[in-house]
């Protein structure tokens, strides 16, 4: 079992690092892009698709 990053919530159900109740288990996260000027322009650059999930 991987360890969660405390206080980081993830709602992306198809990310390999999202485990049980929106807990992020990535070793670290990267948020970008650096050109973002508002919340709606940001994204998690750490996202990796979970190929074991069905749509």
C-alpha positions as CSV (number, residue, x, y, z in Angstrom):
1,X,0.0,0.0,0.0
2,X,1.3,3.4,-0.9
3,X,1.2,6.3,1.6
4,X,-1.1,9.2,1.0
5,X,0.0,12.8,0.8
6,X,-1.7,14.4,3.8
7,X,-4.2,17.1,3.0
8,X,-4.1,16.6,-0.7
9,X,-7.5,15.6,-2.1
10,X,-7.9,14.1,-5.6
11,X,-11.3,13.8,-7.4
12,X,-9.8,12.3,-10.6
13,X,-11.1,8.7,-10.4
14,X,-9.0,7.5,-13.3
15,X,-5.7,8.6,-11.9
16,X,-3.4,5.8,-10.8
17,X,-2.4,7.8,-7.6
18,X,-6.1,8.2,-6.4
19,X,-6.9,5.6,-3.8
20,X,-9.9,5.2,-1.6
21,X,-11.8,8.3,-0.7
22,X,-9.9,10.8,-2.9
23,X,-6.5,10.3,-1.3
24,X,-3.4,11.1,-3.4
25,X,-0.7,8.5,-3.1
26,X,1.9,10.1,-5.5
27,X,5.3,10.5,-4.0
28,X,5.0,14.2,-4.8
29,X,2.8,16.4,-7.0
30,X,3.4,19.0,-9.6
31,X,0.7,21.6,-10.4
32,X,0.9,23.8,-13.4
33,X,1.2,25.3,-15.9
34,X,3.3,28.2,-14.8
35,X,1.3,30.6,-17.0
36,X,-2.0,30.0,-15.1
37,X,-3.7,33.1,-13.8
38,X,-6.7,31.5,-12.2
39,X,-7.8,28.3,-10.5
40,X,-9.6,27.1,-13.6
41,X,-6.4,27.2,-15.6
42,X,-4.4,24.9,-13.3
43,X,-4.0,21.1,-13.5
44,X,-2.1,18.3,-11.8
45,X,0.9,17.5,-14.0
46,X,1.5,14.3,-11.9
47,X,-1.7,12.6,-13.3
48,X,-1.1,9.1,-14.6
49,X,-4.0,7.2,-16.2
50,X,-5.1,4.1,-14.4
51,X,-5.3,1.6,-17.2
52,X,-6.9,-1.0,-15.0
53,X,-10.1,0.9,-14.6
54,X,-13.0,0.7,-17.0
55,X,-14.8,3.8,-18.2
